[in-house]
Amino acid sequence: MNSDFIEQDQSQQVRQLEELSRLVLSEYGIQAQEITSINYEYNATFKIVSLDGKCFALRININSPRSIENIRGEIAWVKQLCELGIVNVAKPICNLAGEYVTTKFSLIIGKELNCVLFGWVHGEDVGDEPSAEQLFLVGKSMALMHIMSRDFVLPKGAVLPSFKDPFWETEDLLLSIKSQLKESDKSRIAAAFKKIGDTTDAMYRRENSLLIHADLHGWNLKWNAGVLSILDFDDCGFGLRIQDIATALYYLDTPDQDEALLSGYKSIAPLPIYSDEELRALLLHRRLMLLNYLYETDNKEHRAMIPTYLEETSKRIDKFLAI
């Protein structure tokens, strides 16, 4: 990524991306009367209001390492969920060429950016404090997606990662030659990954993988008059049901919240078999994946979190390894 762009503050970066958005929208035959940044973290997402008053969500993969083949897999899955109509998701929109991924090279940013457009989903973000009712529906929707994914077949030209891979097929920035960690931290993290890997390998021998969302937290969920919608399938891939469940549980704060989500799941399907130790391994793995992201991202605000985040992660690893 262009260093001049990286050094800009967030508001400047967003303005640059707004200009790029207009070029992307021209590929869909859409003229925007309003472009509003609604999320600028891992990727950049804008609310688009067209001249005729229609609303859309445009996602620009600014930080995501996902390939165009990965995005095609994501879109194929979301399209199938739309067609089945059992869970609420945002409808993907194809461009004038009939493609669901629009790629634009940005001179200012210095690389090609993959962009996708979705129909707008009304409602409020569930956020960091989901209610028991909302969490019940999250668990229920997750179970329904697991059932529906069993018959899903990737179309030609689409690829999705396997979550059997320790880094979920993203670049290893914690243990590889690119690592910026001290040797003591690398050693601690390597030991954690070894124990986590042994645990997940055993679980993969027990159960077949299927397509999972892999990022079900409150900021990827919308709530509108009792209706839950699931957004942002950018991290989806082939993994275990318990990996999907553990990822969702990672973001919850209380046993009551955990129980609400699990009860929703059980209202549709039996929970997968797992032990407390296996769940602890998956919860720590999620934190390590987020640490890896902090070293990957060009988001300055997120990179500033590294010292504090690493210190807390080290404490959790020590506790995990001592059990």
Secondary structure, 3 states (H helix, E strand, C coil): CCHHHHHCCHHHHHHHHHHHHHHHHHCCCCCEEEEEEEEECCCEEEEEEECCCCEEEEEECCCCCCCHHHHHHHHHHHHHHHHHCCCEECCEECCCCCCCCEEEEECCCCEEEEEEEEECCCCEECCCCCCHHHHHHHHHHHHHHHHHHCCCCCCCCCCCCECCCCCCCCCCCCCCCCCCCCHHHHHHHHHHHHHHHHHHHHHHHHCCCEEECCCCCHHHEEEECCEEEECCCCCCEEECHHHHHHHHHHCCCCHHHHHHHHHHHHCCCCCCCCCHHHHHHHHHHHHHHHHHHHHHCCCHHHHCCHHHHHHHHHHHHHHHHHC
